[in-house]
Amino acid sequence: MIPETDVTFAGSFLDRADRLRADAEGMAQRLADPVSRVLPFWRGKPLFDLTEDGPRLAWLSAVDPLILACPEPLLFMGLDEAGTAHFAADLSHLAPPDQAPAAFIDHQTLDLSETRKFIDLRAIMADIDHRDAGIAAAAKGIFEWRLTHGFCAMCGGRNAVSHAGWRFECRACGRLHFPRTDPVVIMLVLDGDRVLLGRQSGWPERMYSLLAGFMEPGETIEEAVRREVSEEAGIMVGEVRYVTSQPWPFPASLMIGCTGRAETTAITRDPHELEDAIWVGKAEIAEALAGRHDRIAPARKGAVAQVILRAWVDGVIPSAD
């Protein structure tokens, strides 16, 4: 098994404390406490402090004027070891999507300088501290969900945020709506000391990665792995084993990492899915991960595909017999 600390967006230093979410009065008291901390987001981007030790999430006091003026309900993220409440706030109202927020913010309240910026998670995910990544991913996922689920799927009525930000409740029919997570299988398909890699046409030059795809209703994880590999590359897969998972907040997926033993090796590529598909030896993957391969660049650092490939090269995941 791959340690959770090796996977970006897995883990958090907070207790999510679901037991407290239904206590509206208690939440209001925590939001009125200057000690409570709030992570600002703008257009899906968390605020980071760019410290000498790397980027860290930038937390404001719950009574900061920017937070008090936020028109959107805050999201309760949980409690730290000292019992301090942590929230997230969507400050997207501060500026239109095509303009930076700096000009709309009082710099005495929030210093958006060279060391404090709203940064896209995908752009910075390789450098995020493990203690912060899971918090940022969870908050981003909820805020993205709010953007696309503002109306009830049952009656069309307007939804209202409830349960400390973790639910929607229809004002018209009372139906409860919960955040959506879409499961995706991503697989290390092995033939001895070779792995199957694919490339999509829109990817950066030379980039190859593990095959992946969304699960369908009524499938097991194993069935989804076999179906996706067969559809995309024409390879039949036998034994499937789970190795790790990664929350992927772009917008709201759960990457389920597996290994699969190839039972056939002849590639029949689906041109609508893949621009290329190849078998690559372990020694070549090691070169690619080290940045020394002249043809293959692996999936970006922080993506679970690279974590799985590195674990295979290092022997954490055994090769297929």
Helices and strands as residue ranges (DSSP letters): G 4-6, G 18-20, H 24-31, E 37-42, E 45-51, E 54-57, E 60-61, H 65-68, E 75-79, E 85-90, G 92-94, G 101-104, E 116-118, H 121-124, H 130-148, E 159-162, G 163-165, E 167-170, E 176-177, E 182-191, E 194-199, E 211-214, H 221-233, E 237-248, E 253-262, E 276-281, H 282-289, H 304-313
